[in-house]
C-alpha cells in the first residue's frame, strides 16, 4: 500500500507539469509582428512595429544578442563582443582597441588583423557579426 501511495505521489507532479508549463509559456507573437526597438534607454523595450507611439530606434547591442541577431563590428562595445561565439572578454577589448587605433573594419574578415584571432575563431565569430555600410 505504501508503495502504491509513493508511486502515486511521484506521478502527480508529472501529470500536472504539462498544463502548468502551458500556462507559464509566453503568449505567441501576433502574426506579422516583427520586433522593433521602442523607448529610450535605460527604459527601453521591444514592441511590434508601431502604428503610434515613439519612433523606432536602432537595436541596442544587448537586444541584438537576445534576439540572436549579429552585432555591428564597428559599433558594438567590448562587453557585447565578448558574447559573440569565438570571442572572449579579452578579445572583445582587443577588437575595440584595434578599432580605435586603426579605424573601422571594412569587412568582417578584417577581424583577423586583431592579435589572437585566427582562422578557427574567425569561423566561429563570422555568423555573429556584420559590418554596416558607412
N, C-alpha and C positions, 0 to 999 in steps of 0.2 A: 504494500500500500504506500509506504513512504517513497519507494522507488518511483511509482507512477506519479505521485504528487511532485517529486523533484523534476521528473521529465516534463510534466505539465508547466511547472514554473519556468523551466528553461525554454519551452516553446512559445509561451505567451509573448515575450518581447520580440521574438522573430516575426510573429504574426502581426504585431502592431507596428513594426518598423516600416512596412511599405506604405500604409496610409499616412503615417506621420511624416515620412520623408516627402511624400507628395505635397503635403501642406506647407512644409518648410522650403520647398523649392521655389525660387523666384518666378514670378509670372513671366511668360514669354513676351518678347517684344512684339508690338503690333506689326502686322505686315508692312513692309516698306519703311520701317524705322531704321534709319542709318544714324548711329550715334555721332553727335556733333558736340563740341565743347560749348559750354554756356557759363555765364557768371564770370566773376573776376577773382583770381587767386588772392587770398588763400581759400575763399569760399566759392570754389568753382565746382561744377558738376557736368555730367554728360546727359544730354537730352536727345529726343528725336528732333529731326530737322524742324526748326521753329517756324511758325507762321507769324507769331507775335513774340514779343519779349526781347531780350538783349541780342545784339547782333552776334553771329558766330565768331569765334576766335580760333587761333591755331591751337592744336592739342599740345598740352604740356608733356614733357618727357615722361613723367610718371603715368599719365593717361595713355600714352602710346605703348608703354610697357605693359600696362594692364590689359589693353586690347590686343596685344600681340602684334602690334604694328612696328615696322622698322623705325629706327631713330635717324635723324639727320646728322650725319657725321660732323658737319660744320657748325651745328647749333647745340648739340647735346652736351650737357655738363659731364664732368668726370664721374659723378655719383651714378648717373643713369647709364653711362657707358660701361660701368662695372657689371651691369646686369645683362649685357649682350653676351650670348654664348661665345666662348673662346677668349673673352676678355676678363680681366680681374680688376680689382680696385687699383692696384699699382699701374696696370696698363691703361686704365681709364684716365688716370692722372697724367701718364706719359703722352697719351693721344692729345689731351687738351693742351699740354705744354708744347708739344710739337706744332699743333695748330696755331698757337700764339706766336711761336718763334718763327716758323717757316711759312705761315699763311694757310689759307683754306685748302682743303683737299678738292681736287677736280673730279676724281673718281673714287669709288670705294676701294679699288685695288691699290690706290696710293697709300693706304693704311700700312702697307708693307714697309714704308720708309721709317716707321716707328721702331725703335730698338725693342726686341723681344717679341715681335710679331712675324712669324714665319708662315710658310705655306699651310701648315696644319691649323694654326689659329685663324688664319685668314679664311680658310674654307669654312670653319665653324661660324665666324662672325659675319660673313658675307650676307646671309639671309636676314640678319637683324639690323642692317644699316643701309642707308641710301644717301646720296648727295643731291640736295635740292638745287635746281638751276638758279644761277645768280640773279 
